[in-house]
């Protein structure tokens, strides 16, 4: 059974959620000691100091941090998740992360009920680069106000993936930004685009089926999109005819090709 509260923290875990196991068929009397939760408050601003509404704060999905924070339960249970729209908090593996808060109309956020100690958070906003922020969660009953997170304009990397000068659809493209893997897949025209990247140097990697992965280095800046085209070698084609001892064609023969060992 999971007990969760947005206003208190449980004494045993200092978290806003507690997992209790109750055996089937037994009557249990529960007494749960609670206390005021830890609170982290702040604002998200752009590079000009303007407030940013709708920025998403999520857990950085390393195993240790993820397990500790998810056991604590989500923070700010009263948040209006409808404001998220199409925004998705991306994890290091490219999946969805655990959303802790969404900034309000004045760029403010409030995260409460997390266990004390060091924790890493990811901040995202459409059109701006992702920021990873390390914070110290205060002890239960105390608050850490006045945190400011500054977001830079997002960068774009785009280009084409080719094979033998022809567009290659379905190739997987990825870069690592702030410890997070950002992915894209090429379209029918071989084109891809990676958006909302923080400024910096990147290694763009392309993979396709059994082909060896290729990569190219590129510098990304907010002023204009960086272009990286990647080309795989053309496939080799082997033609021939299978015949029997009388030089007659053999139908249905299976052909296997492997590397020669010298």
N, C-alpha and C positions, 0 to 999 in steps of 0.2 A: 504494500500500500504506500502511495506517495502523498506526503503532506507538503503543501506549498503555501507560502505567504509572501506578499509583496511588501509587508510592513514590519516584519520581524525576522530575526535569524535564530536558528536553533542553537542552543548552547553547545551541544556535543560537536557540531560540525562548523559552527559560525556561518552556515549557509542558509539560504532562504528556502531550502527544501530538505526533507528528511525521508529516507526510504525505510519503512518498517515492515518486517515480515511477521505475519500472523498465521499460525497453523490452522488448517481447515477444521471446523467443528469445535474449536476451543473459544471460550469467552476470555477476552483480554481487557485489562484495565490499563489504559495508557496515560502516562503523565509526561508531557514534553515541556522541558524548560526552554524558554525563549528569551531573547534580548533584542535590543535595537540593532538593525543591520548596519554593515559598512555602506558608505555612500561615496560615489565618485561623480563629480559634476564638472561640466565645462562647456565650451563652445567650439564649433568648427567654423573656421573662417577661410576665405580664399586668399590668394597672395596679395590682394589689395586691402585686406582687412574687412571685407564685406561678409556678413553672416551667410551661412549656407544651410538652407532648409532641405531636409530629405537625405542628408548624409547617413550612411549605414555604418554602424559600429558592430563588429562581429569578433568572435573568438578566433585567434590564430590556431589552426588545427594541428599542432604538434600533439603527440599522443598524451604526454603528461599533462599539458595544459588543458587539452580537450576533456580528458576524463575528469579532472578536478573541477573544471567550471561547469561541465554538463551535469555532474552529480549535484552541484550546488543549485541547479535549476536556472532557468532563464531569468534575467533581471528586467526590471521595469515592465511588469506584467500589464500595466494599464496602457502601454504604448498603442498607438493607432497603426496597426500593420497595413491598413488599406492605403496608407501613404507610400508604401513601398512601390506600388505600381509594377513596372517591369524590372525593377532593380533586384539583383541577386547578389548576395554576399558570397564571393568565390573563395574556396579554400585552397590550400597549397596543392591539393590534388586535382583542383579544377571543379570539385563538386560544390554543393552549397554549404556555407558555414552557419554556425549558430548565431543568429542575430541577437544582440544585446540591447540595442537602442537605435532609434531613428531621430535625428535632430528636428527640433520644432521650428516655428516661423522665425525665431530669433537665433537660430543656430545652436540652441542649447540641447544638452543631453544629460541624462541622469541614469546611472547604473548602480544598483544596490543589491545587497544580499549575496555578494561573492565572498568566498573565504579569503582571509588576509594573506598577503605575500605578493611576490612578483608575478605579473601576468602580462601577456602581449595581446594587443588588440589591433584589428585592421579597420581602417576608415576608408570608405569608398563613396564616390559621388559621380554621377554621369558627367562626362566632359572634363574630369579632373583625375590626376594620377592617384593611384592607391598609396596610402600611407600606413606604415606599420609603427605602432606606438607601444613602448614598454612603460608600464605604470606600476606603482606599488599600491596594492589594495590596502586600505587602512584597517585597523582593528575594528571589530564590531562595536557599534555605538558611536563611531567617529566618522567624520566626513573629510574628503579631500576636494575642496572646491577650487574654482579658478583655473582649471586646466584649459589651455588653448591649443588646438590642433590646426596648423596652417596647411592648406592644400594648394598644390601647384596645378596649373592647367595641364590637362592630359595630353599625351603624345600619341601619335599613330605610326604604325609600321604597316606598309602594304606592299603588294607585289604579285608576281605570278610564279607558279611552279610549272615547269615544262619537262617533257620527256622527248628527246629528239626533236626539239623546236616546236612540238605540239603541246597544247594545253593539257595538263594532267588534273583531272577532277578527282576529288576525294582524298587528296594528300592531306596529312595532318601536320599542322604548323604549331609550334609552341615557342614561347620565350619564358624566362623566369624573371619576375619582377617582385622585389621586396619579399623574396622567399616563396612567392606564389607562382604557380604555373598557369600562364594564360594561353589558351588554345584557340585555334580556328581550323576550319576545313575548307579546302579550295572548292570553288564552284565549277560549273560546267566549262567556264572559260579559263580555269586554272588560277583565278584570282582569289586573294585572301586579304583580310584587313584585321589588325589587332589594334584595339582602341583603349583609351583611358590608362595609358602607361605613364609612370613617372619618368622624368628626364633621366638620361643615362645611356650607358653602353649595353648593348644586348647581343646575344648570340641567337640568331633565328635558326631553328632546326626544322627540317622537313623530313617526313617519313611517309613511306607508301609501301603497303603489302610487304613483300619479301626483299625489297630493295634496301641497300645499306643507306642509313640516314645521312643526310648532307646538312651542313650548317654554314652560315655566313655571319660575320660581325657587322654591326651597324650602330651608329650613334643616333639617339632619338632626342629631338628638341620640340618644344611646343609650337614654334613658329610655323612649321610645315611638316607634312607627312614624310617620313623616310621610306625609301623604296628599296626593296630587296627582292631580286628575282633569283630563283634557284632552278637549275636544270639537271635532271638526271640523264644519264647516257641512254641512247636509243637501245631498244631490245634487239638482240641478235636473233635472226631467223635461220633455222636449219631445215632445208628441204631434202627429201630423198624418197626412195622406194624400197620396200622390203620384198625380197624375192626368195623363193625356195631353191632347192638344188638344181631345178630345171629352168631357173631364171624366170619363173612365173610369179606374178604379183601375189602377195599374201595379204588377205583381208583380215582386219581385226587384230593385227599385231600391236603389242604395247611397246612403246619406246620410252626408255629412261635415259636421262643425261646426268652425268656426274663429273666431278673434277678428276682429272687424271693424276695419280700419285706417282711421282718419279723417285 
